[in-house]
Amino acid sequence: MRRRNNVSPEALDASLVPKQRKPIPHPFVLDAITTLSPYTRPMFGCLAIYVKDKIVLILRDKPKNSADNGVWLATTEEHHQSLRREFPNMRSIQLLGKPITGWQVLPADAPDFESAALRACKLVLAGDPRIGKIPGARGSKSSKAAGKSAKQIKTSKKTSGHY
């Protein structure tokens, strides 16, 4: 005979109750690229999707600044024109405060949102070079080329006697 736990969640010490995870925004996107074995990380209160060493997409569905909800594409300005031919509703992310940003959004309130997001997934599946960035690939070329952060460079100079 199974015994039921009749203790209400309110009666439990809050530190003992596991934290509820937020639902995954637009989960069909992860389903569409599952064959690539993507992994996720929280970023900006959203969900970043990585494939191998590249960040490819961010999923956002938040009540504040809802105009930027949808699927964010990790791309660069040089690819905007060609991507806009495939995604006419694609635009720069307003939250970032710049008129043109590398990150572009397929807005969730666009009439073609789901079909556009699935087309973006097909590009990711095909390894399209227009989508995806290696995190930390910007900044000073000399420090990044050597694979060292500014802090590592400063530390190595101190230990080598060079300031």
N, C-alpha and C positions, 0 to 999 in steps of 0.2 A: 504494500500500500504506500503510495506517494504522500509525502507530507508537504503541505503548502506553507510557504513563508507568509505569515499574515502581518509582517511589519511593513508599515507604509514607508515609502522613500523619505518622507518628511521627518520621520522618527529617527532615521539613521544620521549619524554624524556626517556632516557635509564632506569631511576629508576622506571618508570611506567610500563615498559614492563615485564611481568612475565618471570622468568628464565626458559629456556627450560630444561626439564629433559632429562638425558641420556637414551637411549633405554636400556631395560633390556637385558643383554647378555643371550643368549641361553634360551629364554622364555619357551620353551617346558619343561624345567626342573620344573619350577614352576607349569605349567599346570599338570604335572604328579603327583605331590604331593598335589594338591589343597585340597583333602579331609582331610588332616591333619591340615588345616587352618594355613599354614606357614606364618611367617611375615619376612620382610626383613629390613636390615639396611646397609648403606654404610660402607665399611671397606676396607682399603688399596686401595681406588679408585675402588673397586669392589663391588659386591652385596652379602652380607652374608645372608644366609637363616637359620632361626630358626624355630624349632618345639618345642612348649612348652618352657622349660628352656634350651634347647640344641641348640648349633649351629651345623648344620649338613653339610652344603655345602656352598661354595662360588663360584659365577659365575664370570668369568673374560674373557673379550674380549677387549684388549687394543693394540694399535699399538707398543708400546715399550715392549721389552722382550716378544714377541708373543709366544715363546716356552712354556710359562706358562699359556697361554690362555686355557680355558676349564672349567671343573668342578673340584673344589678342594674338597676333602673329609676330613672332620674332623675326624681323627682317631689317633691311637697311634702306636708306632713301633711294639708292640707285635702283632698287627693284620695285618701287612704288608704282611707276607707270605700267609696267607689264602686269603686275598683280591687280591693278585697278581694272584692267581689261577683263580679267576673270572674275573680279569681285567689285562690281560698280558701287556698292554701298560701303566699301572699306574706307576708313578715314583714320587720321591720327587720333590718338587718345587725348581727350580734353583734359583729364586730370593731371597730365604731365606739364601743362602750362606753356607749351610751345606750339606754334602753328603747325610745324612739321616735326614729327618724331620718327625714330626708327621703328618703334612699336606701332603697329596698326591694329585696328579693331574691326571685327565683323560684328556690328551691333546686334544685340539680341532683339531689339525692337524693329529691325528691318524685315520687310515681308519675305525675303528669301534667306533668312538667318540659317535655318537648319540645312538647307541645300548648300548654301555657301560654306558653312562649317564642314560639311561632309566633303565638299570639293577640296577644301584646305587639307583635310585629313588624307585625301588621295594624293595630294602633292607631297605631304610628309611621308607617306608610304612609298612613294616613288623616289624619295631622296632628293627632291627638288632643292637646288642650292639657294633659292630665294627665301626659303623659310628655315630658320635655325641659326642660332648664334652660340659660340662657345663662351660661356660666362667668364668675365674678367679679361676679355680679349681687347679691351680698349685701354687707353691711358698711354703713358710714356713707352715708346717702342723699346728703348734700351733696357728698362727694368722688366718689361713683359717678355722680351726676346730671351732674356737670360732665365726667365721663369721665376724671378724673384719679386717679391713685393717691396714697396719702399721701406717698410720696417725691416725686412730681411737685409736689404742693401745697407741700411744704416748700421745694423748690428754687425754685419760682416766687415764694414769699414772700421768700426771700433775695435774688433778683435784682430784685424790685420795691422792696426797702427796707422791707417790712412783715414784722415778726416776730410 
